Amino acid sequence: MDKMKKTILVAQVIGMAIDGGVESCIMNYYENIDREKVQFHFLVESTSKIINKEKIESMGGKVIIIPHYSHILRYIFYLKRIFIENNYDIVHSNMNALSIFPLFAAKRAKIGIRIAHSHSTSSKKERKKNLIKNILRKFSKLYATNFFACSKEAGIWLFGQKTFDNGKISIVNNAINLSRFVFDDDKRKTIRRKYEIDGRFVIGNVGRFVHQKNQKFLINIFAELLHDIPNAELLIVGDGPLRKSLVKHTLELGISNRVLFVGNKERVDYYYCAMDYFVFPSLYEGFGMCFVEAQVSGLLCLGSDMIPADAIITNNVKLLSLEKSIDVWERQILLDIKNKGNNNRWYHIFEKTKYNIDLEANKLVILYEEIMKGSIKR
């Protein structure tokens, strides 16, 4: 390492940046980190949609397009060349079990600090996907020098209980700009007027349209809920490969006129404000950043019991097993509404919480600096 070098240059390997919480988390840190001390390059695939190149470059960063990992030899060769050309201090891979590939390239490029970052877990219901994950995660520590995770559960899933118990996993919280997500009545009115949903009881969900997020189950719950709350509306923020099948499902149930698929939104905070109740029935979550955002917005929240305990920050939350019937989920929503109402949006700024990006971004800088000094080692 060049002792005269003041700014730590980090290659953030993301892969396909579509509309997930991982990309949002990294951008939250990048926007709030001291960029005189730490600078990011974002390594993403050409199919990525949400990486704002102009914004990143205006902050001194760089976006580098890389091949898809399915062409593994080309992928490794290309990454090795990029790592050497840019002389990175740290390669930080955010690809969960797939991190073995970029970190192997980083080792070949003689990058001394190679971070494997676990952002997720897995579900027993995704057998084919899990087969690949479970094979690769056995090698998750092979080329990594340091281990990061968004939660205890995500860290144990990828790196093992022993690694966690030995204190070798650094938890990097999925922090957000808390003040941005606090309830705002003007934001609420803006969205409700835009979609003509004034007077509706709005059930909300935010997430990518993939099997993990379980939105079909949510739609089934909503179909039942309409019998008890005739003025209900379902507002889903996000997009993904299952969009067409989800839209088709609402048509089959005859509720398509009561379900709003609004797509990806950069200012998702406006949409939380427009909601009255948040449902998050994920099959698994490494963390569940949307669940935290919804709580900060003061929403009553119902999630699956697969959501990590770290993502529960208020007493406005209930968790249910996905083994429970749709009727049980619907009854829980009705009970919550009866007990707490839908017009009592409260808020307070969680200034000292571990999800305050102002505090956590500074902690990440310190963590990088300590790793660079060699005080944190595997």
C-alpha positions in Angstrom: 0.0 0.0 0.0 1.2 3.5 -0.8 1.7 5.3 2.5 1.1 8.7 0.8 -2.4 7.6 -0.3 -5.0 9.4 1.7 -8.3 8.2 0.1 -9.2 4.5 0.5 -10.4 3.3 -2.9 -13.0 0.5 -2.7 -14.3 -1.6 -5.5 -18.0 -2.3 -4.7 -18.8 -5.4 -6.7 -22.6 -5.5 -7.0 -23.3 -7.5 -10.2 -26.8 -6.9 -11.5 -28.2 -3.7 -9.9 -31.9 -3.9 -10.6 -34.1 -2.6 -7.8 -33.0 -4.4 -4.7 -32.2 -3.4 -1.1 -28.5 -4.2 -1.6 -28.0 -1.5 -4.2 -30.0 1.0 -2.2 -28.0 0.2 1.0 -24.7 0.8 -0.8 -25.9 4.0 -2.3 -27.1 5.2 1.1 -23.6 4.7 2.5 -22.0 6.3 -0.6 -24.1 9.4 -0.4 -23.3 9.9 3.3 -19.7 8.6 3.6 -16.7 11.0 4.0 -15.6 10.7 0.3 -12.3 12.4 1.1 -11.5 9.4 3.2 -13.2 6.6 1.2 -14.2 6.5 -2.4 -16.2 3.9 -4.2 -16.1 2.4 -7.7 -19.3 0.5 -8.6 -18.8 -2.7 -10.6 -22.2 -3.6 -12.2 -23.5 -5.7 -15.1 -24.7 -4.0 -18.3 -28.3 -5.0 -17.5 -28.3 -2.9 -14.3 -31.1 -0.3 -14.2 -30.9 1.8 -11.0 -27.3 2.8 -10.9 -27.2 6.6 -11.4 -23.9 7.0 -13.2 -24.1 10.8 -13.4 -24.8 11.1 -9.7 -21.9 8.8 -8.8 -19.5 10.5 -11.0 -20.5 13.9 -9.6 -19.4 12.6 -6.2 -16.0 11.5 -7.5 -16.9 7.8 -8.0 -17.0 5.6 -11.0 -19.3 3.0 -12.6 -17.6 0.1 -14.4 -19.6 -2.3 -16.5 -18.6 -5.9 -16.0 -19.7 -9.2 -17.7 -22.3 -11.5 -16.2 -20.7 -14.2 -13.9 -22.3 -17.0 -16.0 -19.4 -16.6 -18.4 -17.1 -17.4 -15.5 -13.6 -17.4 -17.2 -14.3 -14.2 -19.0 -15.8 -12.7 -15.8 -12.7 -13.5 -13.7 -10.2 -12.4 -16.3 -12.1 -9.1 -16.8 -12.3 -8.4 -13.1 -8.7 -9.2 -12.5 -7.7 -6.7 -15.2 -10.0 -4.0 -13.7 -8.6 -4.6 -10.2 -5.0 -4.3 -11.4 -5.7 -1.2 -13.5 -7.4 0.7 -10.7 -5.1 -0.4 -7.9 -7.9 -0.8 -5.4 -7.1 -0.9 -1.7 -10.2 -3.0 -1.0 -12.4 -5.3 -3.1 -15.8 -5.4 -1.4 -18.1 -8.1 -2.9 -21.8 -7.9 -2.2 -22.8 -11.0 -4.1 -23.4 -13.3 -1.2 -22.4 -16.9 -2.1 -21.3 -15.8 -5.5 -18.6 -13.6 -3.9 -16.1 -16.5 -4.4 -15.7 -15.5 -8.0 -14.9 -11.7 -7.7 -12.7 -12.4 -4.7 -10.8 -15.1 -6.5 -10.1 -12.5 -9.3 -9.1 -10.0 -6.6 -6.6 -12.5 -5.1 -5.2 -13.2 -8.5 -4.8 -9.4 -8.9 -3.0 -9.4 -5.5 -5.5 -7.2 -3.8 -4.7 -7.5 -0.1 -8.1 -6.8 1.4 -11.0 -8.8 0.1 -14.3 -8.5 1.8 -17.2 -11.0 1.4 -20.5 -9.4 2.4 -23.6 -11.4 3.1 -26.8 -9.6 2.5 -29.2 -12.5 2.5 -30.1 -16.0 3.6 -32.2 -18.7 1.8 -35.6 -20.4 1.8 -36.3 -24.2 1.9 -38.8 -23.6 -0.8 -36.2 -22.5 -3.4 -34.6 -25.9 -3.8 -33.0 -25.4 -7.2 -31.6 -22.0 -6.2 -30.5 -23.3 -2.8 -28.5 -26.1 -4.4 -26.2 -23.7 -6.1 -26.1 -21.4 -3.0 -25.3 -24.3 -0.6 -22.5 -25.6 -2.8 -20.9 -22.1 -3.2 -21.3 -21.0 0.4 -19.0 -23.8 1.5 -16.2 -21.8 -0.2 -17.4 -18.4 1.0 -14.3 -17.9 3.2 -11.8 -19.3 0.7 -10.6 -16.0 -0.9 -12.0 -13.5 1.6 -9.8 -11.8 4.2 -12.7 -10.2 6.0 -16.3 -11.0 6.5 -19.3 -8.5 6.6 -23.0 -9.2 7.0 -26.1 -7.1 7.2 -27.4 -9.1 10.2 -26.4 -11.9 12.5 -28.6 -14.3 10.6 -27.1 -13.4 7.2 -23.6 -13.7 8.6 -24.2 -17.2 10.2 -25.9 -18.4 7.0 -22.9 -17.6 4.7 -19.9 -17.9 7.1 -21.1 -20.3 9.8 -21.9 -20.1 13.5 -18.3 -20.7 14.6 -17.1 -17.7 12.5 -19.8 -15.5 14.1 -19.1 -16.8 17.7 -15.4 -16.1 17.2 -16.2 -12.4 16.4 -14.9 -12.6 12.9 -18.0 -11.2 11.2 -18.5 -7.4 11.1 -22.1 -6.4 11.1 -22.7 -3.5 8.8 -26.2 -2.2 9.4 -28.5 -1.4 6.5 -28.8 2.2 7.5 -31.0 4.8 6.0 -31.6 8.6 6.1 -34.1 8.5 8.9 -35.5 12.0 8.6 -36.4 11.3 4.9 -38.7 8.4 5.9 -40.5 10.1 8.8 -44.2 10.5 8.0 -45.1 13.7 6.1 -48.8 14.5 5.4 -47.9 16.5 2.3 -46.1 13.5 0.8 -49.2 11.4 1.6 -51.5 13.8 -0.1 -49.3 14.0 -3.2 -49.4 10.3 -3.8 -53.0 9.8 -2.9 -54.0 12.5 -5.3 -51.8 11.2 -8.0 -53.3 7.7 -7.9 -56.8 8.9 -6.9 -56.9 6.9 -3.7 -58.1 9.5 -1.3 -60.5 7.8 1.1 -59.0 4.4 0.5 -57.4 2.2 3.2 -54.1 1.5 1.6 -52.2 -1.8 2.2 -48.6 -1.4 1.1 -45.6 -3.5 0.1 -42.2 -2.6 -1.3 -39.9 -5.1 -2.9 -38.6 -6.7 -6.1 -41.0 -9.0 -7.8 -39.3 -12.3 -7.2 -40.2 -15.5 -5.4 -38.4 -14.5 -2.2 -40.7 -11.5 -1.7 -43.9 -13.7 -1.8 -46.2 -11.0 -3.3 -48.6 -13.6 -4.7 -49.4 -14.6 -1.1 -49.9 -10.9 -0.3 -52.4 -10.6 -3.2 -54.3 -13.6 -1.9 -54.5 -12.0 1.6 -55.7 -8.7 0.1 -58.4 -10.5 -1.9 -59.8 -11.8 1.3 -59.4 -8.5 3.1 -61.6 -6.7 0.5 -64.6 -8.6 2.0 -64.1 -6.9 5.3 -62.6 -3.6 4.1 -64.4 -2.8 0.9 -62.6 0.5 0.4 -59.1 -1.1 0.6 -56.4 -0.6 -2.0 -53.2 -2.6 -2.5 -50.2 -0.4 -3.4 -47.0 -2.3 -4.5 -43.8 -0.5 -5.2 -41.2 -2.4 -7.2 -40.6 -4.4 -10.3 -39.0 -7.7 -11.4 -39.4 -10.9 -13.4 -42.7 -11.9 -11.8 -44.5 -8.7 -12.6 -46.6 -10.2 -15.5 -47.6 -13.3 -13.5 -48.6 -11.1 -10.5 -50.7 -8.8 -12.7 -52.3 -11.9 -14.2 -53.1 -13.2 -10.8 -55.0 -10.0 -9.8 -57.0 -10.4 -13.0 -57.9 -14.0 -12.2 -59.0 -13.0 -8.7 -61.1 -10.1 -10.2 -59.3 -7.5 -8.1 -57.0 -5.8 -10.7 -58.9 -2.5 -10.3 -57.9 -2.5 -6.6 -54.2 -3.2 -7.0 -51.7 -0.6 -8.0 -48.4 -1.8 -9.4 -46.5 1.5 -9.5 -43.0 0.2 -10.5 -39.7 1.3 -9.0 -39.6 4.7 -7.4 -36.6 6.6 -6.4 -38.5 8.6 -3.7 -40.2 5.5 -2.1 -40.6 7.6 1.1 -43.5 9.3 -0.5 -45.2 6.0 -1.0 -44.8 4.8 2.6 -46.5 8.0 3.7 -49.5 7.2 1.4 -49.9 3.7 3.0 -52.0 2.9 6.1 -50.6 -0.6 6.7 -47.5 -2.5 5.5 -47.3 -6.2 4.8 -44.0 -8.0 4.1 -44.5 -11.8 3.8 -41.0 -12.7 2.6 -39.9 -16.3 2.4 -36.5 -15.2 3.7 -34.6 -12.0 4.4 -31.0 -11.2 5.2 -32.3 -8.1 6.8 -35.4 -6.5 5.3 -34.6 -2.8 4.8 -38.0 -2.0 3.5 -39.5 -3.2 6.8 -37.3 -0.7 8.8 -38.2 2.1 6.4 -41.9 1.3 6.9 -41.6 1.4 10.7 -39.7 4.7 10.6 -42.7 6.1 8.6 -44.9 5.1 11.5 -46.8 2.3 9.8 -48.4 -0.7 11.4 -46.4 -3.6 10.0 -47.1 -7.3 9.5 -44.2 -9.5 8.3 -43.3 -13.2 8.1 -41.3 -14.7 11.0 -38.4 -15.0 8.6 -37.5 -11.4 9.1 -34.4 -11.0 11.3 -34.9 -9.6 14.8 -32.6 -6.8 14.0 -35.2 -5.4 11.6 -37.7 -4.9 14.4 -37.3 -1.4 15.8 -40.8 -0.4 17.0 -43.7 -2.0 18.8 -45.9 -1.5 15.7 -44.8 -4.9 14.3 -46.4 -8.3 14.2 -44.7 -11.4 12.7 -46.6 -14.5 11.5 -45.5 -17.9 10.2 -46.0 -18.5 6.5 -47.4 -21.8 7.5 -50.4 -19.9 8.9 -53.4 -19.6 6.6 -54.4 -16.6 4.6 -57.4 -16.2 7.0 -55.0 -15.9 10.0 -53.0 -13.2 8.2 -56.2 -11.3 7.3 -57.5 -11.5 10.9 -54.2 -10.1 12.2 -54.5 -7.1 9.9 -58.1 -6.5 11.1 -57.1 -6.9 14.7 -54.2 -4.4 14.4 -56.5 -1.9 12.7 -59.1 -2.3 15.4 -56.5 -1.9 18.2 -54.4 1.0 16.8 -56.5 2.5 14.0 -55.2 3.9 10.7 -55.2 7.6 11.4 -52.7 7.7 14.2 -49.4 8.1 12.3 -46.8 8.8 14.9 -43.1 9.4 14.4 -39.9 10.1 16.2 -36.4 10.4 14.9 -34.3 7.5 15.9 -31.2 9.6 16.2 -29.1 7.1 18.1 -30.3 4.0 16.3 -27.9 1.7 14.5 -29.9 2.4 11.3 -29.1 6.1 11.3 -26.9 6.5 8.1 -25.2 9.6 9.5 -23.7 7.5 12.3 -23.3 4.2 10.4 -21.5 5.8 7.4 -18.8 7.1 9.8 -18.5 3.7 11.4 -17.9 2.1 8.0 -15.1 4.6 7.3 -13.5 3.6 10.7 -13.9 -0.1 9.9 -12.2 0.3 6.5 -9.4 2.3 8.1 -8.9 -0.3 10.9 -8.8 -3.1 8.2 -6.2 -1.1 6.3 -4.1 -0.7 9.4 -4.3 -4.5 9.9 -6.1 -4.2 13.3 -8.9 -6.5 12.0 -7.7 -9.7 10.5 -9.1 -13.1 9.7 
